[in-house]
Amino acid sequence: MTGEPRIGDVFGELLRDAYAVATGIGPRPLAGGRLPRPVIEIIERDDGLVNGAPAAHYLDGPADWQPYDRRAVDRVRGATLDVGVGAGRIALELQDRGVPVTGLDTSAGALDVCRRRGVRDLVHGTIDEHVADGRRYDTFLLLGNNLGLIEGRERAPAFLAALAALARPGAQVIAHGTDPYGTRDPVHTGYHEQNRRRGRLGGQLRLRLRYRELGTPWFDYLVCSPDELGTLVRGTAWRLADVDDRDAPYYLATLRLAG
């Protein structure tokens, strides 16, 4: 017994259980051996902060979405890659609208849930790996705060280059982000300062996910301001064309292929 979680497909396992609880289909986690219990995603930060959030929202239909999600989907055009498709909530809505959409995820379990829910076109892998498949897209979606997949200054150029390699002329990226700097909570402001002392962006999180006995390896996930995003994009194949911050501190950033 080490006290450390077993490395596994945390996201896939929690989505499978959340789907089972929501539908009654398949084995469900039980409280006291009788009643289905809520599925909670545990997010652990490298300074010891632990948060938990119900996983049921990954299955939400459009009626339960936040306004920025609905505005993001309304901006989609052409062949679309949903990066970090999760349980397929966005992809399913796009399919219903007749939009050609591909869901990409590194979690095999998440893709299994997507298939069971009816998402038709799915790719297992990273954005970098998908470049070799030769597919091309008009719109890239980074919703569900998936702007964080940029990770930080070091990863941003390669991530954005991979998107550009998959892009058709005139392509766009629609990304959901969160400005981390409106808080006065010392737990967060102190973390921002600690990051800056280490040469990192203030909102560059070092995280791992936990669910039951499973954990992920530690990874970087970026929460940045629109100004920081503009700096990260500068010098890449993309330009920051628009920031919709009507739901601040949440925002939608639209990147367009330069030239």
Backbone as CSV, one residue per row, in Angstrom:
resi,resn,N_x,N_y,N_z,CA_x,CA_y,CA_z,C_x,C_y,C_z
1,MET,0.846,-1.194,0.000,0.000,0.000,0.000,0.882,1.245,0.000
2,THR,0.754,2.063,-1.063,1.588,3.255,-1.181,0.834,4.535,-0.862
3,GLY,-0.490,4.487,-0.835,-1.280,5.704,-0.670,-1.438,6.492,-1.946
4,GLU,-0.802,6.063,-3.035,-0.906,6.734,-4.324,-1.931,6.022,-5.201
5,PRO,-2.639,6.787,-6.041,-3.629,6.155,-6.914,-2.959,5.327,-7.998
6,ARG,-3.702,4.378,-8.528,-3.250,3.611,-9.692,-3.495,4.445,-10.940
7,ILE,-2.480,4.561,-11.803,-2.607,5.359,-13.020,-3.560,4.649,-13.981
8,GLY,-4.542,5.387,-14.482,-5.522,4.798,-15.384,-6.338,5.865,-16.082
9,ASP,-7.348,5.414,-16.801,-8.216,6.296,-17.589,-9.280,6.899,-16.669
10,VAL,-8.873,7.866,-15.870,-9.763,8.483,-14.889,-11.002,9.059,-15.555
11,PHE,-10.779,9.841,-16.597,-11.897,10.530,-17.242,-12.869,9.525,-17.847
12,GLY,-12.327,8.505,-18.484,-13.197,7.493,-19.076,-14.013,6.750,-18.043
13,GLU,-13.400,6.392,-16.927,-14.117,5.653,-15.888,-15.234,6.487,-15.270
14,LEU,-14.936,7.766,-15.002,-15.972,8.577,-14.355,-17.110,8.878,-15.325
15,LEU,-16.803,9.033,-16.627,-17.870,9.257,-17.600,-18.731,8.009,-17.780
16,ARG,-18.117,6.830,-17.775,-18.896,5.594,-17.878,-19.846,5.471,-16.695
17,ASP,-19.354,5.778,-15.488,-20.220,5.682,-14.309,-21.299,6.748,-14.328
18,ALA,-20.942,7.980,-14.742,-21.947,9.043,-14.811,-23.039,8.679,-15.815
19,TYR,-22.654,8.089,-16.938,-23.632,7.663,-17.942,-24.531,6.560,-17.386
20,ALA,-23.942,5.625,-16.654,-24.740,4.544,-16.059,-25.725,5.082,-15.034
21,VAL,-25.286,6.028,-14.212,-26.185,6.619,-13.219,-27.321,7.370,-13.909
22,ALA,-26.992,8.115,-14.982,-28.002,8.931,-15.667,-29.023,8.089,-16.419
23,THR,-28.589,6.947,-16.956,-29.466,6.165,-17.834,-29.984,4.882,-17.196
24,GLY,-29.319,4.416,-16.138,-29.661,3.121,-15.566,-29.134,1.958,-16.379
25,ILE,-28.290,2.255,-17.371,-27.736,1.226,-18.240,-26.309,0.919,-17.807
26,GLY,-26.047,-0.326,-17.440,-24.701,-0.726,-17.063,-24.469,-0.653,-15.570
27,PRO,-23.319,-1.179,-15.116,-22.997,-1.166,-13.681,-22.893,0.260,-13.156
28,ARG,-23.451,0.491,-11.981,-23.420,1.825,-11.394,-22.724,1.779,-10.029
29,PRO,-21.965,2.849,-9.695,-21.393,2.936,-8.353,-22.521,3.120,-7.341
30,LEU,-22.493,2.360,-6.272,-23.594,2.366,-5.310,-23.142,2.903,-3.967
31,ALA,-24.007,3.655,-3.322,-23.787,4.120,-1.957,-24.475,3.143,-1.009
32,GLY,-23.717,2.577,-0.090,-24.296,1.612,0.844,-24.751,0.345,0.159
33,GLY,-24.240,0.106,-1.060,-24.567,-1.114,-1.773,-25.941,-1.123,-2.406
34,ARG,-26.691,0.008,-2.352,-28.071,-0.026,-2.842,-28.390,1.097,-3.809
35,LEU,-28.082,2.332,-3.454,-28.528,3.482,-4.240,-27.382,4.033,-5.091
36,PRO,-27.648,4.384,-6.359,-26.596,4.996,-7.176,-26.092,6.277,-6.516
37,ARG,-24.801,6.413,-6.451,-24.242,7.617,-5.840,-23.779,8.577,-6.926
38,PRO,-23.747,9.875,-6.639,-23.261,10.833,-7.635,-21.801,10.551,-7.974
39,VAL,-21.448,10.787,-9.213,-20.068,10.615,-9.655,-19.355,11.951,-9.519
40,ILE,-18.269,11.969,-8.744,-17.547,13.201,-8.446,-16.145,13.113,-9.039
41,GLU,-15.807,14.114,-9.841,-14.459,14.239,-10.391,-13.609,15.021,-9.389
42,ILE,-12.495,14.441,-8.966,-11.591,15.090,-8.020,-10.423,15.699,-8.792
43,ILE,-10.179,16.980,-8.553,-9.087,17.703,-9.211,-8.099,18.121,-8.125
44,GLU,-6.883,17.635,-8.225,-5.850,17.889,-7.220,-4.774,18.770,-7.829
45,ARG,-4.485,19.890,-7.173,-3.451,20.812,-7.655,-2.136,20.535,-6.932
46,ASP,-1.027,20.914,-7.531,0.263,20.508,-6.979,0.644,21.225,-5.692
47,ASP,-0.135,22.227,-5.269,0.112,22.849,-3.970,-0.725,22.211,-2.865
48,GLY,-1.464,21.145,-3.195,-2.265,20.445,-2.205,-3.743,20.770,-2.236
49,LEU,-4.149,21.777,-3.034,-5.575,22.112,-3.122,-6.331,20.982,-3.817
50,VAL,-7.476,20.597,-3.243,-8.315,19.542,-3.809,-9.729,20.087,-3.971
51,ASN,-10.285,19.912,-5.170,-11.669,20.289,-5.453,-12.403,19.098,-6.038
52,GLY,-13.690,19.060,-5.814,-14.517,18.015,-6.397,-15.704,18.631,-7.115
53,ALA,-16.078,18.041,-8.248,-17.210,18.555,-9.021,-18.014,17.389,-9.571
54,PRO,-19.348,17.472,-9.532,-20.166,16.409,-10.119,-19.872,16.258,-11.603
55,ALA,-19.831,15.013,-12.063,-19.510,14.733,-13.461,-20.731,14.743,-14.365
56,ALA,-21.933,14.855,-13.797,-23.149,14.754,-14.601,-23.224,15.816,-15.684
57,HIS,-22.579,16.973,-15.482,-22.699,18.068,-16.466,-22.073,17.696,-17.808
58,TYR,-21.174,16.715,-17.829,-20.576,16.295,-19.098,-21.620,15.687,-20.038
59,LEU,-22.766,15.306,-19.490,-23.828,14.695,-20.285,-24.941,15.684,-20.638
60,ASP,-24.817,16.927,-20.207,-25.907,17.889,-20.356,-26.257,18.152,-21.816
61,GLY,-27.553,18.301,-22.075,-28.031,18.758,-23.367,-28.055,20.277,-23.429
62,PRO,-28.302,20.861,-24.609,-28.240,22.311,-24.793,-29.100,23.111,-23.823
63,ALA,-30.223,22.572,-23.383,-31.094,23.324,-22.466,-30.395,23.634,-21.149
64,ASP,-29.381,22.836,-20.798,-28.677,23.015,-19.523,-27.296,23.629,-19.693
65,TRP,-26.949,24.040,-20.897,-25.644,24.629,-21.134,-25.573,26.060,-20.609
66,GLN,-24.338,26.509,-20.424,-24.095,27.914,-20.152,-24.285,28.725,-21.435
67,PRO,-24.632,30.012,-21.316,-24.865,30.817,-22.525,-23.684,30.826,-23.494
68,TYR,-22.447,30.838,-22.967,-21.295,30.903,-23.872,-21.168,29.628,-24.701
69,ASP,-21.594,28.482,-24.179,-21.571,27.258,-24.989,-22.528,27.370,-26.172
70,ARG,-23.707,27.910,-25.921,-24.676,28.056,-27.012,-24.166,29.044,-28.061
71,ARG,-23.542,30.135,-27.609,-23.003,31.107,-28.571,-21.852,30.492,-29.367
72,ALA,-21.051,29.671,-28.711,-19.936,29.034,-29.411,-20.440,28.130,-30.523
73,VAL,-21.431,27.306,-30.241,-21.955,26.378,-31.238,-22.588,27.130,-32.396
74,ASP,-23.198,28.259,-32.108,-23.814,29.056,-33.182,-22.769,29.631,-34.140
75,ARG,-21.513,29.708,-33.724,-20.455,30.267,-34.573,-19.763,29.213,-35.435
76,VAL,-20.094,27.958,-35.238,-19.447,26.878,-35.981,-19.814,26.959,-37.456
77,ARG,-18.835,26.670,-38.297,-19.104,26.546,-39.732,-18.174,25.483,-40.304
78,GLY,-18.693,24.712,-41.233,-17.886,23.740,-41.943,-17.502,22.534,-41.108
79,ALA,-16.581,21.749,-41.650,-16.097,20.548,-40.966,-15.435,20.945,-39.657
80,THR,-15.836,20.285,-38.573,-15.470,20.734,-37.223,-14.782,19.618,-36.448
81,LEU,-13.707,19.976,-35.745,-13.030,19.062,-34.831,-13.297,19.526,-33.402
82,ASP,-13.977,18.680,-32.631,-14.261,18.945,-31.219,-13.114,18.343,-30.416
83,VAL,-12.183,19.197,-29.982,-10.962,18.751,-29.305,-11.262,18.570,-27.823
84,GLY,-11.073,17.348,-27.334,-11.494,17.020,-25.972,-12.992,16.825,-25.951
85,VAL,-13.478,15.877,-26.763,-14.925,15.711,-26.970,-15.642,15.253,-25.714
86,GLY,-14.947,14.626,-24.762,-15.585,14.205,-23.517,-16.679,13.193,-23.764
87,ALA,-17.859,13.453,-23.212,-19.002,12.546,-23.389,-19.830,12.894,-24.619
88,GLY,-19.382,13.880,-25.409,-20.006,14.147,-26.690,-21.142,15.151,-26.687
89,ARG,-21.279,15.945,-25.640,-22.451,16.832,-25.571,-22.467,17.840,-26.727
90,ILE,-21.325,18.405,-27.072,-21.273,19.378,-28.155,-21.413,18.674,-29.501
91,ALA,-20.698,17.572,-29.674,-20.725,16.854,-30.952,-22.132,16.380,-31.295
92,LEU,-22.868,15.919,-30.304,-24.231,15.448,-30.564,-25.126,16.578,-31.063
93,GLU,-24.989,17.750,-30.478,-25.793,18.890,-30.931,-25.409,19.280,-32.351
94,LEU,-24.117,19.281,-32.656,-23.698,19.621,-34.014,-24.212,18.597,-35.019
95,GLN,-24.157,17.315,-34.666,-24.728,16.291,-35.548,-26.195,16.561,-35.831
96,ASP,-26.937,16.923,-34.765,-28.363,17.210,-34.941,-28.591,18.388,-35.883
97,ARG,-27.627,19.308,-35.932,-27.729,20.474,-36.821,-27.222,20.175,-38.231
98,GLY,-26.743,18.961,-38.453,-26.239,18.602,-39.769,-24.812,19.029,-40.030
99,VAL,-24.071,19.383,-38.976,-22.684,19.811,-39.121,-21.780,18.570,-39.143
100,PRO,-20.855,18.460,-40.087,-19.894,17.354,-40.061,-18.891,17.565,-38.927
101,VAL,-18.945,16.728,-37.915,-18.135,16.925,-36.717,-17.387,15.649,-36.363
102,THR,-16.133,15.829,-35.971,-15.272,14.749,-35.498,-14.920,15.038,-34.045
103,GLY,-15.038,14.036,-33.192,-14.662,14.179,-31.791,-13.304,13.555,-31.539
104,LEU,-12.408,14.307,-30.900,-11.049,13.843,-30.594,-10.866,13.788,-29.093
105,ASP,-10.311,12.699,-28.584,-10.024,12.606,-27.149,-8.928,11.576,-26.922
106,THR,-8.156,11.778,-25.851,-7.136,10.807,-25.467,-7.694,9.709,-24.577
107,SER,-8.933,9.850,-24.117,-9.551,8.883,-23.220,-10.377,7.871,-24.006
108,ALA,-9.943,6.607,-23.967,-10.701,5.552,-24.651,-12.079,5.386,-24.024
109,GLY,-12.163,5.526,-22.704,-13.456,5.399,-22.035,-14.424,6.493,-22.426
110,ALA,-13.918,7.727,-22.573,-14.779,8.826,-23.020,-15.325,8.548,-24.413
111,LEU,-14.479,8.043,-25.306,-14.937,7.741,-26.661,-15.955,6.611,-26.665
112,ASP,-15.810,5.664,-25.749,-16.811,4.599,-25.627,-18.170,5.178,-25.244
113,VAL,-18.180,6.118,-24.305,-19.439,6.767,-23.919,-20.003,7.544,-25.102
114,CYS,-19.144,8.244,-25.840,-19.608,8.974,-27.033,-20.293,8.037,-28.020
115,ARG,-19.680,6.897,-28.284,-20.278,5.944,-29.232,-21.641,5.480,-28.741
116,ARG,-21.732,5.172,-27.470,-22.994,4.694,-26.917,-24.064,5.768,-26.977
117,ARG,-23.659,7.020,-26.953,-24.617,8.125,-27.031,-24.937,8.522,-28.474
118,GLY,-24.190,7.992,-29.433,-24.532,8.232,-30.829,-23.601,9.118,-31.617
119,VAL,-22.437,9.496,-31.043,-21.480,10.280,-31.833,-20.867,9.361,-32.882
120,ARG,-20.866,9.803,-34.124,-20.535,8.901,-35.228,-19.052,8.894,-35.604
121,ASP,-18.388,10.034,-35.538,-17.017,10.136,-36.054,-16.085,10.497,-34.900
122,LEU,-15.229,9.567,-34.500,-14.390,9.745,-33.318,-12.951,9.358,-33.627
123,VAL,-12.004,10.050,-32.977,-10.578,9.776,-33.128,-9.963,9.678,-31.740
124,HIS,-9.203,8.604,-31.523,-8.513,8.398,-30.245,-7.069,8.863,-30.395
125,GLY,-6.686,9.901,-29.669,-5.308,10.378,-29.733,-5.199,11.842,-29.389
126,THR,-3.990,12.364,-29.543,-3.718,13.777,-29.306,-3.869,14.563,-30.598
127,ILE,-3.895,15.864,-30.469,-3.995,16.714,-31.654,-2.763,16.527,-32.538
128,ASP,-1.594,16.340,-31.929,-0.365,16.144,-32.697,-0.439,14.845,-33.498
129,GLU,-0.927,13.775,-32.886,-1.042,12.487,-33.569,-2.041,12.549,-34.717
130,HIS,-3.079,13.344,-34.550,-4.129,13.411,-35.566,-3.651,14.085,-36.847
131,VAL,-2.604,14.898,-36.760,-2.077,15.570,-37.950,-1.735,14.551,-39.032
132,ALA,-1.179,13.407,-38.627,-0.750,12.389,-39.597,-1.916,11.742,-40.335
133,ASP,-3.140,11.933,-39.848,-4.303,11.301,-40.486,-4.729,11.996,-41.774
134,GLY,-4.217,13.205,-42.005,-4.505,13.895,-43.259,-5.866,14.569,-43.320
135,ARG,-6.572,14.652,-42.210,-7.886,15.309,-42.197,-7.691,16.825,-42.153
136,ARG,-8.708,17.555,-42.618,-8.663,19.015,-42.588,-10.008,19.554,-42.109
137,TYR,-9.969,20.687,-41.384,-11.162,21.213,-40.728,-11.268,22.719,-40.930
138,ASP,-12.525,23.194,-40.844,-12.816,24.631,-40.908,-12.942,25.262,-39.531
139,THR,-13.382,24.471,-38.545,-13.583,24.971,-37.177,-12.979,23.971,-36.189
140,PHE,-12.266,24.522,-35.207,-11.770,23.733,-34.080,-12.444,24.244,-32.812
141,LEU,-13.000,23.353,-32.027,-13.643,23.722,-30.771,-12.800,23.277,-29.587
142,LEU,-12.559,24.222,-28.673,-11.886,23.950,-27.406,-12.826,24.437,-26.306
143,LEU,-13.923,23.722,-26.132,-14.940,24.150,-25.174,-14.771,23.387,-23.859
144,GLY,-15.639,23.695,-22.875,-15.462,23.078,-21.562,-14.158,23.504,-20.910
145,ASN,-13.753,24.750,-21.124,-12.506,25.315,-20.599,-11.275,24.671,-21.227
146,ASN,-11.442,24.069,-22.407,-10.342,23.340,-23.030,-9.308,24.227,-23.703
147,LEU,-9.452,25.537,-23.586,-8.316,26.397,-23.898,-7.114,25.974,-23.049
148,GLY,-7.404,25.370,-21.899,-6.351,24.896,-21.003,-5.401,23.904,-21.625
149,LEU,-5.820,23.245,-22.726,-4.952,22.259,-23.376,-3.700,22.888,-23.980
150,ILE,-3.685,24.210,-24.099,-2.469,24.901,-24.556,-1.334,24.707,-23.551
151,GLU,-1.673,24.486,-22.285,-0.755,24.128,-21.191,0.093,25.277,-20.683
152,GLY,0.741,26.039,-21.559,1.620,27.112,-21.110,2.499,27.601,-22.245
153,ARG,3.467,28.448,-21.917,4.326,29.040,-22.943,5.077,27.986,-23.741
154,GLU,5.535,26.941,-23.075,6.376,25.955,-23.741,5.589,25.135,-24.759
155,ARG,4.373,24.757,-24.418,3.583,23.872,-25.259,2.810,24.630,-26.342
156,ALA,2.468,25.894,-26.095,1.575,26.635,-26.984,2.004,26.621,-28.446
157,PRO,3.276,26.877,-28.798,3.621,26.918,-30.228,3.357,25.601,-30.950
158,ALA,3.688,24.464,-30.326,3.476,23.169,-30.975,1.994,22.838,-31.076
159,PHE,1.225,23.157,-30.029,-0.214,22.889,-30.052,-0.886,23.692,-31.162
160,LEU,-0.562,24.974,-31.246,-1.168,25.835,-32.264,-0.694,25.453,-33.661
161,ALA,0.555,24.982,-33.787,1.048,24.527,-35.086,0.317,23.272,-35.541
162,ALA,-0.006,22.382,-34.600,-0.755,21.179,-34.954,-2.150,21.546,-35.455
163,LEU,-2.798,22.492,-34.800,-4.103,22.951,-35.286,-3.981,23.537,-36.694
164,ALA,-2.936,24.324,-36.912,-2.753,24.939,-38.226,-2.515,23.880,-39.305
165,ALA,-1.820,22.805,-38.951,-1.561,21.733,-39.912,-2.836,20.990,-40.299
166,LEU,-3.845,21.064,-39.451,-5.131,20.411,-39.697,-6.161,21.363,-40.304
167,ALA,-5.761,22.609,-40.528,-6.732,23.657,-40.883,-6.855,23.846,-42.388
168,ARG,-8.085,24.089,-42.817,-8.342,24.557,-44.166,-8.140,26.078,-44.212
169,PRO,-7.955,26.652,-45.400,-7.828,28.115,-45.486,-9.031,28.811,-44.839
170,GLY,-8.733,29.858,-44.053,-9.787,30.613,-43.393,-10.345,29.959,-42.141
171,ALA,-9.682,28.921,-41.627,-10.190,28.187,-40.461,-10.219,29.059,-39.211
172,GLN,-11.032,28.621,-38.243,-11.171,29.327,-36.973,-11.062,28.342,-35.819
173,VAL,-10.598,28.862,-34.681,-10.617,28.154,-33.406,-11.556,28.917,-32.485
174,ILE,-12.504,28.208,-31.881,-13.398,28.815,-30.891,-13.098,28.134,-29.562
175,ALA,-12.591,28.901,-28.621,-12.078,28.345,-27.373,-12.741,29.004,-26.171
176,HIS,-13.073,28.194,-25.181,-13.610,28.695,-23.923,-12.474,28.762,-22.908
177,GLY,-12.291,29.961,-22.331,-11.283,30.165,-21.295,-11.871,30.854,-20.079
178,THR,-11.055,30.957,-19.048,-11.431,31.631,-17.808,-10.300,32.551,-17.396
179,ASP,-10.611,33.821,-17.177,-9.602,34.757,-16.667,-9.417,34.486,-15.177
180,PRO,-8.223,34.077,-14.753,-8.045,33.661,-13.361,-7.792,34.800,-12.378
181,TYR,-7.667,36.043,-12.879,-7.105,37.086,-12.023,-8.134,37.986,-11.356
182,GLY,-9.411,37.644,-11.430,-10.417,38.438,-10.745,-10.601,38.049,-9.289
183,THR,-10.031,36.943,-8.871,-10.239,36.454,-7.520,-9.358,37.175,-6.508
184,ARG,-9.872,37.271,-5.273,-9.067,37.771,-4.155,-8.759,36.669,-3.158
185,ASP,-9.136,35.458,-3.481,-8.913,34.324,-2.590,-7.410,34.063,-2.488
186,PRO,-6.832,34.157,-1.283,-5.379,33.987,-1.153,-4.894,32.599,-1.558
187,VAL,-5.771,31.601,-1.517,-5.376,30.272,-1.979,-4.987,30.321,-3.459
188,HIS,-5.713,31.162,-4.227,-5.435,31.269,-5.656,-4.418,32.367,-5.970
189,THR,-4.538,33.525,-5.338,-3.579,34.597,-5.624,-2.172,34.187,-5.201
190,GLY,-2.070,33.449,-4.106,-0.766,32.950,-3.681,-0.181,31.959,-4.671
191,TYR,-1.044,31.138,-5.237,-0.582,30.173,-6.245,-0.098,30.903,-7.492
192,HIS,-0.828,31.959,-7.894,-0.401,32.741,-9.050,1.008,33.312,-8.828
193,GLU,1.238,33.842,-7.639,2.554,34.416,-7.337,3.633,33.343,-7.313
194,GLN,3.319,32.201,-6.755,4.271,31.098,-6.732,4.643,30.680,-8.150
195,ASN,3.643,30.629,-9.028,3.907,30.285,-10.425,4.836,31.305,-11.074
196,ARG,4.560,32.563,-10.862,5.380,33.606,-11.495,6.831,33.524,-11.008
197,ARG,7.031,33.212,-9.743,8.394,33.076,-9.226,9.122,31.917,-9.901
198,ARG,8.366,30.941,-10.381,8.960,29.785,-11.064,9.065,30.004,-12.578
199,GLY,8.716,31.223,-13.040,8.802,31.523,-14.460,7.622,31.020,-15.268
200,ARG,6.524,30.684,-14.591,5.328,30.187,-15.260,4.274,31.293,-15.320
201,LEU,3.297,31.138,-16.205,2.153,32.038,-16.180,1.386,31.829,-14.876
202,GLY,0.775,32.901,-14.369,0.124,32.828,-13.067,-0.904,31.721,-12.966
203,GLY,-1.708,31.545,-14.021,-2.776,30.548,-14.005,-2.396,29.226,-14.639
204,GLN,-1.090,28.958,-14.746,-0.644,27.684,-15.318,-0.710,26.627,-14.225
205,LEU,-1.774,25.823,-14.271,-2.043,24.860,-13.219,-1.253,23.578,-13.447
206,ARG,-0.812,22.987,-12.357,-0.236,21.636,-12.388,-1.225,20.746,-11.649
207,LEU,-1.842,19.807,-12.379,-2.987,19.063,-11.862,-2.818,17.565,-12.043
208,ARG,-3.637,16.827,-11.292,-3.959,15.458,-11.660,-5.420,15.216,-11.291
209,LEU,-6.054,14.332,-12.041,-7.448,13.975,-11.801,-7.485,12.675,-11.007
210,ARG,-8.491,12.560,-10.148,-8.671,11.355,-9.339,-10.127,10.895,-9.452
211,TYR,-10.306,9.591,-9.498,-11.635,9.012,-9.397,-11.510,7.615,-8.817
212,ARG,-12.164,7.411,-7.697,-12.081,6.157,-6.968,-10.610,5.806,-6.743
213,GLU,-10.154,4.648,-7.221,-8.763,4.265,-6.935,-7.797,4.718,-8.026
214,LEU,-8.307,5.425,-9.049,-7.488,5.809,-10.194,-6.991,7.249,-10.082
215,GLY,-5.868,7.500,-10.734,-5.348,8.852,-10.876,-4.675,8.995,-12.223
216,THR,-4.528,10.238,-12.678,-3.746,10.511,-13.887,-2.330,10.898,-13.479
217,PRO,-1.387,10.849,-14.407,-0.112,11.533,-14.160,-0.359,13.032,-13.994
218,TRP,0.596,13.736,-13.390,0.495,15.185,-13.277,0.638,15.819,-14.657
219,PHE,-0.148,16.879,-14.908,-0.102,17.552,-16.207,-0.362,19.042,-16.006
220,ASP,0.067,19.848,-16.997,-0.182,21.290,-16.992,-1.493,21.591,-17.698
221,TYR,-2.205,22.588,-17.168,-3.476,23.025,-17.749,-3.546,24.526,-17.543
222,LEU,-3.731,25.267,-18.633,-3.589,26.716,-18.574,-4.919,27.424,-18.376
223,VAL,-4.984,28.258,-17.354,-6.076,29.209,-17.171,-5.440,30.591,-17.343
224,CYS,-5.816,31.293,-18.407,-5.108,32.526,-18.737,-6.088,33.642,-19.068
225,SER,-5.595,34.866,-19.008,-6.391,36.027,-19.389,-6.387,36.167,-20.905
226,PRO,-7.342,36.909,-21.475,-7.306,37.162,-22.917,-6.014,37.834,-23.369
227,ASP,-5.465,38.741,-22.556,-4.209,39.391,-22.927,-3.075,38.377,-23.000
228,GLU,-3.037,37.448,-22.042,-2.003,36.414,-22.077,-2.175,35.517,-23.304
229,LEU,-3.419,35.205,-23.638,-3.671,34.391,-24.823,-3.166,35.103,-26.077
230,GLY,-3.425,36.408,-26.165,-2.942,37.160,-27.304,-1.434,37.091,-27.444
231,THR,-0.727,37.123,-26.319,0.732,37.011,-26.342,1.164,35.631,-26.805
232,LEU,0.477,34.587,-26.343,0.830,33.220,-26.723,0.610,32.974,-28.214
233,VAL,-0.403,33.610,-28.784,-0.741,33.409,-30.193,0.199,34.174,-31.114
234,ARG,0.765,35.266,-30.619,1.617,36.112,-31.452,2.777,35.312,-32.035
235,GLY,3.014,35.462,-33.321,4.103,34.760,-33.977,3.739,33.368,-34.467
236,THR,2.489,32.926,-34.243,2.033,31.630,-34.738,1.230,31.831,-36.019
237,ALA,0.663,30.750,-36.525,-0.161,30.835,-37.734,-1.533,31.434,-37.464
238,TRP,-1.825,31.752,-36.195,-3.150,32.228,-35.810,-3.083,33.665,-35.322
239,ARG,-4.236,34.349,-35.405,-4.370,35.668,-34.769,-5.619,35.656,-33.893
240,LEU,-5.565,36.373,-32.798,-6.718,36.503,-31.910,-7.673,37.520,-32.515
241,ALA,-8.797,37.031,-33.043,-9.712,37.891,-33.796,-10.801,38.503,-32.932
242,ASP,-11.196,37.807,-31.848,-12.338,38.285,-31.067,-12.314,37.658,-29.685
243,VAL,-12.723,38.443,-28.694,-12.925,37.939,-27.330,-14.325,38.339,-26.884
244,ASP,-15.141,37.349,-26.581,-16.506,37.562,-26.085,-16.478,37.294,-24.580
245,ASP,-16.521,38.372,-23.790,-16.432,38.220,-22.330,-17.737,38.628,-21.639
246,ARG,-18.849,38.391,-22.294,-20.147,38.749,-21.719,-20.443,37.983,-20.427
247,ASP,-19.793,36.861,-20.246,-20.015,36.052,-19.045,-18.774,36.025,-18.170
248,ALA,-18.046,37.153,-18.125,-16.807,37.232,-17.365,-17.007,36.682,-15.939
249,PRO,-16.001,35.940,-15.429,-14.631,35.781,-15.934,-14.465,34.769,-17.053
250,TYR,-15.557,34.139,-17.503,-15.471,33.195,-18.616,-15.504,33.976,-19.928
251,TYR,-14.818,33.451,-20.938,-14.821,34.136,-22.226,-14.687,33.119,-23.362
252,LEU,-15.140,33.553,-24.538,-14.916,32.806,-25.767,-13.897,33.574,-26.594
253,ALA,-12.819,32.905,-26.941,-11.806,33.499,-27.814,-11.923,32.880,-29.196
254,THR,-11.928,33.707,-30.226,-11.923,33.227,-31.598,-10.574,33.541,-32.230
255,LEU,-9.898,32.500,-32.671,-8.648,32.644,-33.421,-8.936,32.380,-34.887
256,ARG,-8.285,33.132,-35.746,-8.427,32.890,-37.179,-7.046,32.649,-37.780
257,LEU,-7.024,31.815,-38.800,-5.784,31.496,-39.476,-5.249,32.747,-40.152
258,ALA,-4.043,33.109,-39.830,-3.463,34.332,-40.383,-3.268,34.190,-41.885
259,GLY,-3.457,35.292,-42.576,-3.268,35.279,-44.024,-4.479,34.730,-44.726
